[in-house]
Amino acid sequence: MRNKILLFLLILLSTGVMAGGLRISSLGASFLVMAAVQQESRATIYPNPAKDRIYVKGATVARIELINLIGDVVLDEPLTSSGLVLLSDIQPGVYIAHIYDGDGVLILSTRLTRQ
């Protein structure tokens, strides 16, 4: 999957194609990677927005990472088979959730709102 994303990026960067309303550039490339990961995602997070817990489901999910909007990692933990993640120690706000598979490959990157 990583090779598909890189190839996809190279093709779009060389052609200057529009993606998701953003012109591909050095700044837009990170947004493009996020969109490409989400399109081929094998994981879901629900509910979103969340109150005190979320569930992460997918065949290959292994770890979750929550990053606040200034770039601090506020949660980094392995996922159990239930997929339950308690958010009681997480302040209300908007976060970026990264879900990784057992090989450490990012399989989902999405915005998560904690109410």
C-alpha atoms as a printed R data frame, in Angstrom:
    type eleno elety resid chain resno       x      y       z
1   ATOM     1    CA   MET     A     1   0.000  0.000   0.000
2   ATOM     2    CA   ARG     A     2   2.858  2.397   0.795
3   ATOM     3    CA   ASN     A     3   4.172  1.937  -2.762
4   ATOM     4    CA   LYS     A     4   0.721  2.688  -4.213
5   ATOM     5    CA   ILE     A     5   0.537  5.945  -2.258
6   ATOM     6    CA   LEU     A     6   4.024  7.020  -3.315
7   ATOM     7    CA   LEU     A     7   3.332  6.204  -6.954
8   ATOM     8    CA   PHE     A     8   0.014  8.036  -6.744
9   ATOM     9    CA   LEU     A     9   1.799 11.063  -5.257
10  ATOM    10    CA   LEU     A    10   4.499 11.073  -7.919
11  ATOM    11    CA   ILE     A    11   1.977 10.906 -10.745
12  ATOM    12    CA   LEU     A    12  -0.162 13.703  -9.324
13  ATOM    13    CA   LEU     A    13   2.785 15.901  -8.419
14  ATOM    14    CA   SER     A    14   4.223 15.577 -11.909
15  ATOM    15    CA   THR     A    15   0.902 16.367 -13.595
16  ATOM    16    CA   GLY     A    16  -0.294 19.088 -11.199
17  ATOM    17    CA   VAL     A    17  -3.712 17.448 -10.927
18  ATOM    18    CA   MET     A    18  -6.300 18.804  -8.512
19  ATOM    19    CA   ALA     A    19  -7.182 16.501  -5.610
20  ATOM    20    CA   GLY     A    20  -9.954 17.123  -3.099
21  ATOM    21    CA   GLY     A    21 -10.160 20.758  -4.121
22  ATOM    22    CA   LEU     A    22  -6.461 21.322  -3.333
23  ATOM    23    CA   ARG     A    23  -3.842 22.045  -5.943
24  ATOM    24    CA   ILE     A    24  -1.004 19.577  -5.518
25  ATOM    25    CA   SER     A    25   2.054 21.322  -4.122
26  ATOM    26    CA   SER     A    26   4.626 20.743  -1.439
27  ATOM    27    CA   LEU     A    27   2.044 21.866   1.127
28  ATOM    28    CA   GLY     A    28  -0.803 19.885  -0.435
29  ATOM    29    CA   ALA     A    29   1.140 16.631  -0.600
30  ATOM    30    CA   SER     A    30   0.535 15.798   3.073
31  ATOM    31    CA   PHE     A    31  -3.189 16.294   2.586
32  ATOM    32    CA   LEU     A    32  -3.045 14.046  -0.451
33  ATOM    33    CA   VAL     A    33  -1.362 11.269   1.537
34  ATOM    34    CA   MET     A    34  -4.091 11.519   4.172
35  ATOM    35    CA   ALA     A    35  -6.792 11.284   1.492
36  ATOM    36    CA   ALA     A    36  -5.102  8.316  -0.175
37  ATOM    37    CA   VAL     A    37  -4.777  6.463   3.136
38  ATOM    38    CA   GLN     A    38  -8.424  7.096   3.932
39  ATOM    39    CA   GLN     A    39  -9.613  5.893   0.517
40  ATOM    40    CA   GLU     A    40  -7.911  2.521   0.921
41  ATOM    41    CA   SER     A    41  -8.528  2.342   4.659
42  ATOM    42    CA   ARG     A    42  -9.138 -0.940   6.368
43  ATOM    43    CA   ALA     A    43 -10.239  0.656   9.647
44  ATOM    44    CA   THR     A    44 -13.041  2.753  11.090
45  ATOM    45    CA   ILE     A    45 -13.410  4.849  14.237
46  ATOM    46    CA   TYR     A    46 -16.799  5.491  15.832
47  ATOM    47    CA   PRO     A    47 -18.592  7.408  17.243
48  ATOM    48    CA   ASN     A    48 -17.224 10.661  15.963
49  ATOM    49    CA   PRO     A    49 -17.731 13.060  17.676
50  ATOM    50    CA   ALA     A    50 -17.017 11.025  20.815
51  ATOM    51    CA   LYS     A    51 -17.636 11.563  24.507
52  ATOM    52    CA   ASP     A    52 -15.804  9.141  26.778
53  ATOM    53    CA   ARG     A    53 -14.895  6.264  24.437
54  ATOM    54    CA   ILE     A    54 -14.374  5.279  20.840
55  ATOM    55    CA   TYR     A    55 -14.219  1.967  19.041
56  ATOM    56    CA   VAL     A    56 -11.666  1.145  16.384
57  ATOM    57    CA   LYS     A    57 -12.610 -1.688  14.066
58  ATOM    58    CA   GLY     A    58 -10.697 -3.339  11.267
59  ATOM    59    CA   ALA     A    59  -9.038 -6.614  10.416
60  ATOM    60    CA   THR     A    60  -5.478 -5.432  10.915
61  ATOM    61    CA   VAL     A    61  -5.677 -2.631  13.503
62  ATOM    62    CA   ALA     A    62  -2.932 -2.751  16.127
63  ATOM    63    CA   ARG     A    63  -2.252  0.727  17.536
64  ATOM    64    CA   ILE     A    64  -3.906  4.145  17.883
65  ATOM    65    CA   GLU     A    65  -2.238  7.503  18.197
66  ATOM    66    CA   LEU     A    66  -4.085 10.761  18.953
67  ATOM    67    CA   ILE     A    67  -2.328 14.017  18.114
68  ATOM    68    CA   ASN     A    68  -3.606 17.433  19.154
69  ATOM    69    CA   LEU     A    69  -3.597 20.342  16.737
70  ATOM    70    CA   ILE     A    70  -0.246 21.656  17.926
71  ATOM    71    CA   GLY     A    71   1.396 18.308  17.211
72  ATOM    72    CA   ASP     A    72   1.625 16.743  20.674
73  ATOM    73    CA   VAL     A    73   0.921 13.012  20.893
74  ATOM    74    CA   VAL     A    74  -1.671 12.769  23.686
75  ATOM    75    CA   LEU     A    75  -2.431  9.050  23.338
76  ATOM    76    CA   ASP     A    76  -0.383  6.199  21.928
77  ATOM    77    CA   GLU     A    77  -1.515  2.714  22.857
78  ATOM    78    CA   PRO     A    78  -2.025 -0.766  21.454
79  ATOM    79    CA   LEU     A    79  -5.552 -1.775  20.508
80  ATOM    80    CA   THR     A    80  -7.314 -4.746  22.052
81  ATOM    81    CA   SER     A    81  -9.590 -7.119  20.182
82  ATOM    82    CA   SER     A    82 -12.641 -5.189  21.459
83  ATOM    83    CA   GLY     A    83 -11.328 -2.020  19.816
84  ATOM    84    CA   LEU     A    84 -12.386  0.029  22.856
85  ATOM    85    CA   VAL     A    85 -10.357  3.166  23.581
86  ATOM    86    CA   LEU     A    86 -11.233  5.173  26.689
87  ATOM    87    CA   LEU     A    87 -10.957  8.939  26.288
88  ATOM    88    CA   SER     A    88 -11.440  9.925  29.946
89  ATOM    89    CA   ASP     A    89  -7.904 11.398  30.153
90  ATOM    90    CA   ILE     A    90  -8.263 13.286  26.855
91  ATOM    91    CA   GLN     A    91  -9.419 16.906  26.977
92  ATOM    92    CA   PRO     A    92 -12.352 17.960  24.739
93  ATOM    93    CA   GLY     A    93 -11.126 19.210  21.384
94  ATOM    94    CA   VAL     A    94 -10.154 18.210  17.873
95  ATOM    95    CA   TYR     A    95  -7.469 15.604  17.286
96  ATOM    96    CA   ILE     A    96  -5.877 13.699  14.428
97  ATOM    97    CA   ALA     A    97  -6.276  9.946  14.938
98  ATOM    98    CA   HIS     A    98  -3.731  7.631  13.347
99  ATOM    99    CA   ILE     A    99  -4.445  3.906  13.208
100 ATOM   100    CA   TYR     A   100  -1.560  1.536  12.461
101 ATOM   101    CA   ASP     A   101  -1.559 -2.121  11.469
102 ATOM   102    CA   GLY     A   102   0.619 -4.811  13.036
103 ATOM   103    CA   ASP     A   103   3.549 -3.884  10.769
104 ATOM   104    CA   GLY     A   104   3.443 -0.245  11.880
105 ATOM   105    CA   VAL     A   105   1.939  0.954   8.595
106 ATOM   106    CA   LEU     A   106  -0.524  3.834   8.833
107 ATOM   107    CA   ILE     A   107  -3.901  2.533   7.635
108 ATOM   108    CA   LEU     A   108  -6.174  5.406   8.723
109 ATOM   109    CA   SER     A   109  -5.636  9.073   9.423
110 ATOM   110    CA   THR     A   110  -8.741 11.045  10.302
111 ATOM   111    CA   ARG     A   111 -10.027 13.916  12.397
112 ATOM   112    CA   LEU     A   112 -11.591 12.965  15.733
113 ATOM   113    CA   THR     A   113 -13.633 15.326  17.899
114 ATOM   114    CA   ARG     A   114 -13.750 14.697  21.660
115 ATOM   115    CA   GLN     A   115 -16.770 16.408  23.247
